[in-house]
Amino acid sequence: MSDSRRIFQVYAGSTELSPFHKCYANSAIVLRSAAGRLFVHDNGEDPSKAYWALRREAALFDVPERPIEINGPDAVLFLELIFARPLKDLKIGRARYVVACTHDGGLFADGILLRLGATRFWFVHPDGELDTWFLAHRFGFDVTLTDPQSRVLQLQGPHSFEVMRSVSSGAITADFGYFHCGVFDLDGQKLLISRTGWTGELGYEIYTQGDDTDCPRLWNALMEAGAPSRMIFGSMQSMNIRRIEAGILDSGSDFDSSMTPSEVGLDKFVDLTNDGFIGREALLAPPRGRRLFGLLCRDLIPSGGCELFDGDEPVGVVTTGAYSPYLKMAVGYVRFAAAGDWPTRTLSLHCADKGEAQCEIVNPPFYDREKKIPRTIVSS
């Protein structure tokens, strides 16, 4: 070869290749692993064009989220031990964002909990070891934990409702609200759907049903239904831009178990009146100040590992960054070493491979603080 590139064959071991992979594979695709599953980190797209397709039309993403089913008479009691929010009032056919803490109050994981029946739930998480955490704490509870072998697609963007209405032959209507979930027939296949997503846009998540789902058929049906809306297949590149803008965090990179919910800004999802959840006793102590904030930078695009300085003193590390075509500047998250009055401060950003620039610290999300975008359906 004339340049330094080489082609390697890699054995992925127990890492799963998506059943949708053959539907979109091309020579430009770069795969990454999360939750033991390979997903498309990059598909050779122009990130800006893909971003605007997501913002203005619709985009389909094959994501690595791994659902776990929790079923049995003690399901609610068990889940209220694991998660820091009461769940008795979660209605069947509804979903709820939840966080799990360690015994010393650190953030262990986050995700979406779907209530599919009186004693049947699915927990959907993007990465981590919560299935092992479930097993470690299930003793004494009458519950079963199973892997439904479900792969997840996210259909996101302002035209996503039109696509879902079409592929469901009108069964999915505007009455299927934000954080609702239910089973629908999509092109002759029964699939679990939730009106959720990782982009801050109007969107839906589609959960396959193991071997009962013909994945190529589902993919083709979605692409056909999405053609009038100019729907694209997107990679994590465009999704990551939008989730940062929307103030959505990534477990394991933006936060980990060394940080409490208050340090991350997720304390509103912790209800200390919910007696007995793991970590509650530790969280009864005076809350630690917030350490995770957003940043804006006009002169360079930071990446994970870039440092922030207050004068000559290093004070924080960037967890992720991207260029926002909407804001016309770079956005990202920074994890500070100590809590402080950081928002509105201007600090020095140092990136070893990109140089230095000034950046402004802000409270995320960067816009749409009331989450009106994902709650609103504009039908043509």
N, C-alpha and C positions, 0 to 999 in steps of 0.2 A: 504494500500500500504506500501511497505517496505522502501520507501524513501520519500523525501519531495515533490515529484511531485504530482500534482492534476490535474484532468481534469475539465475544466470549460466550460459551454455553454455561449456564449456571443451574445447578440442581437446587430447586427451591424447597426440597424436603416436604414437610407437612403444610407448607404455605399453599393455599388454594388459589388456583387460577379460576377466574370468573367464568361461569357458563355462558356469559354474554361476550366473552373475549373474541371469539371468531366473528362476531357480528361487526366489529369495528377495528380489528387489528390492522396496523399498517407498520411500515418500516421505521417510522419516526417515533413510535410509542415508547415511553419510558415508564416502567412499572415500579411501584413502591409497595411495601408491605405494612399492613396495620391489622390488628385483631386476627393475625394468622391468615390474612387474605391479601392477594395482590390487587392493586387498583391502579388506574391510569393517573400517574403524576403529570405527564405531558403527552400530548398526542400530535405535536407538531403544529398546533394551532397558533394563530396570532392572538396573544392574550387580550389585547385591546378589543379586537373584533369579537372575540368570544365573550368578553365581558359585556359589550353592548348588546349582543344577542340575548344574553341572560337578562339584562336590564330592560330591553325593549320588546323582546319576542319570547323565546322559550329555549331552554337548554336541558338536555338529558344527561345525567351523570350516573356512572356505574360506581357505587361507593362500597367501602369495605365493612360497613356497619354489620354487627353480628347480633341478631336477636336471640334472647334466651326466654324460654317459656317457664313460668312459675304457676303451678296449678295445685289446688287442694284446699281443704277446709280452713287451714291456717295461713292462706296466702297473704291476706291483708296484714295479719299480725307479724308475719315474717318480714314482709316488705317494709313495714313501719319500724322494724328493728334496723334494717339496712339503710333506709333513706331518711333524710332529715325533714320530711314533710308529712303531715297526716294524709292518709290515702283512703280512709273509710268513705269520704264524701266524693271520691272520684267515680263518676257515673260510667256505666257500661257504654262503650262507644266513644269514650273520651281519652285523651292523652294528657300527660303532665310532665314537664321538665323536672328532674329530680337530681339531687346530689347525694353521694355517699361519703361519709367521713371515716377516718381511722379512729381508733380508740383515744388517741391524744388530740383529736379535733382537726387533723389535717385532711385536706380534700383528696379523697381516694379516686373518685370517678364521677362522671356525670352522664346523663343520657335522657332518653324519652321512655316513659312507662305508658303502655297502652293497656286499657282494661277491656278485655274481650268478653268477659262473662263475670258472674258473681264471684267466682273463685279462680278465674283464669286471666293471667296477665302475660304480656310480652314486655321485656325490657330490651331496649335497643341501644347499644353503646358502640362508639366508634373505635375504641382501642382499650387496652388494659386487661386486667385479670379479674374482672368482677365475677365471672363464672366460678373461679376458684374461691373467691370471697363468699359467694353464696353457699358453696359446699362446706366451707369451714364453719359457717354459722347456722346451718339448717337443723342441727341436732335438737330434738325436742319439738319440732314443728311438723305437722302433718301436711307436707308439701312435696311435690315432685318437681324436679328440675330437668328439663329436656332441651335439646338443641333441635329446633324445627327445620334445620338445614335451609334456612331462608337467605337468599341474596336480595340486596336492596338496590333499587334504582331511585334516583331523585329527579323528578321533573319539576323544573323551577322556571319562573319568569312570568311576566304579566299575561301571556297567552296560555299559560299552563292549564287554566281552567277550561278553555276552549278545547284543548287537546284531550283532556280527561273526559269532558262531556262527550266528545266525539267517539273516543275509543270505548266508552261505557254505554254507547247508544242512548245517551241522555239520562242514565241512571244517576250520575254524579251531577248534582245541581248546586246552586249557590247556597242552599240550606245546609250543605255539608261544610260546616264552619271550621274556623281556625282551631287546631288541636282536636278535631274530631277524627275518629277512625272507624272503619267498618269493612265488610267484605263486599266486593262488587265483581260483576262479570265484565271482564275486559276481553273483547273479541273471543268470547266463548270459554274463557278460563276464569275460575274463581280465584281472586287475589285479595289480600289484605291491603288496604289503602289508609294512609293517614295524611291529614293536611298539615304537614310540618316540613322542615327542611333546614339546610345549613347555610343559607344564602341571604336571609333577610328579605327575600322576594316572596310574592305569592307562589306557593308550590305544594307539591304532593310527594309522598314517598310510597313506593310500590314494593311490596314484600312477596317474593315468590314462595311457593308452597312445596319446597323440596322437589322430589321426583314427579309430583303431580303437575308441575308447571313446565310447559314447553317453552324454554327461554328464547330460542331464536324466533319462534312464532310471536311471542310477546313483544320482542324487540321490533320486529317488522311491523306489527300492528301499531306500535307507538310512533315509529318513524313515519308511517303512512298517515296517521292521524295528525302528526305534527307538521307535515309538509306545507299545508296552507299557511301555517304560522311561521314558516321558515325556521323551524326548530333545528338546532344543531346538537351534535354530540360534543360535550365539553369535558375538559380535564380538570384536575385540581388547580391548575394555574388560574383560571378565571374564577372558580369557586372560592379560592383562597382570598382573592382581592375583595370579593363581595362580603365574605363572612367577617373579614377584619373591619370593613366599613360599618357593618351591622352590629359590631360589638360582640360577636360570637367567639367564644374561647375554645382552644384546643387542649384537651386534657393531656398532660405529659410534656407539652412544650410551653404553653402559656402559663400553666400552673401545674403543680404536683403536690404530693402529700406533705411537703415541708411547709405549705402555706394553708392558712385557715380560710374559710369562706369569706370572712370580713376582709382579709388581706387581698383577696381576689376581686371583691365587689359582688360576691354571690350570696351574701348573708341574707338577702330577702327571700332566698329559697330554703332557709333554715327556720323552722318553727320550734322554739324551745318549749312550747306547751305540749309538743308531741313527746310524751314521756317515754324514755327507754331506748331511743335510737342510739346507735353506736356513735360515740364522740360527744354526746350531749353534756356529760358531766364536765368535760374539758372546756366546752364552749360556754359554760355558765360563767367562766372567769371573764373579767373585763375584756372586750374585744380588742384585738390588735388593729392598729391603723392600716389603711389600705396601702398596698405596695405595687399593684399592677395598674398601669394606665396606658393611654394611647399616646402616639406621637405623630406629629406632622412635620414633614421636611420637604423643602422645595428644591434642594440642590443635589441630593443623592438619594438612592433607594436603599435603605438599610436591609440587612439580612440577619438571621439569627446569629447571635454572638457578638455583634457590634456593641461597643461600650458607650455609655453616656457619662459625661464629666460635668461637674459643677465647679468651674474654675479648674484647678489641678487635681481635684479629688474625684476618683471614679465612684459613681453613685448607683449605676444600674446597667442592665444588660438587655439588649433587644431580644425578644423571643421569636418574632416574625415581622416581615415587612414586605410591602408591595407598592407598585405605583397605581394610584387611583385615577382612572381616566375621567371620572365624574368630578373629583375635587381638583384635578390637575396638579397633584403633588403626591409625594409618598406618604403612606400611612403605615402604622405598625403598632406593636405592643412593646412596652418596656417593663421589666421586672426590677424594681428598686431594692437595694439592699436593706433599706429601712423605710418605714412609713414617714410621710411628710406632706407638706402642703405643696405638692408638685404641680398640679394643674395650673396653667397659664404661665408657668416658668419657661424660660428659654435656656436650653442646655446645649452643650457641645457634644456632637455625635462623632465618634471615631470608629471607622471601619478599616481594618488592616489592608483590605484589597481595593478600597474605593476612596479613601481619604477622609477628610473632616468636613463637617457642615454644622450649622445651627439648626436646632429643631425645637418645636413648641410642644409642651406636654398638655394633654387634654383628657377629659373624661369621655371614654367611649360610651355609646356608639358615636360615630362621627356625624351621623344625621339620622332622621326618622326615629327619634327617641321614643315616640309613642307606638312604634311598630304598626303604623297605619298601612304600610306597603303590603306586608304579608296578610293583613286582615281584609284587604280590599279586593273585590272582584270587579273588573271592568270588562263587561261582555260586549262583544261586537254584534 
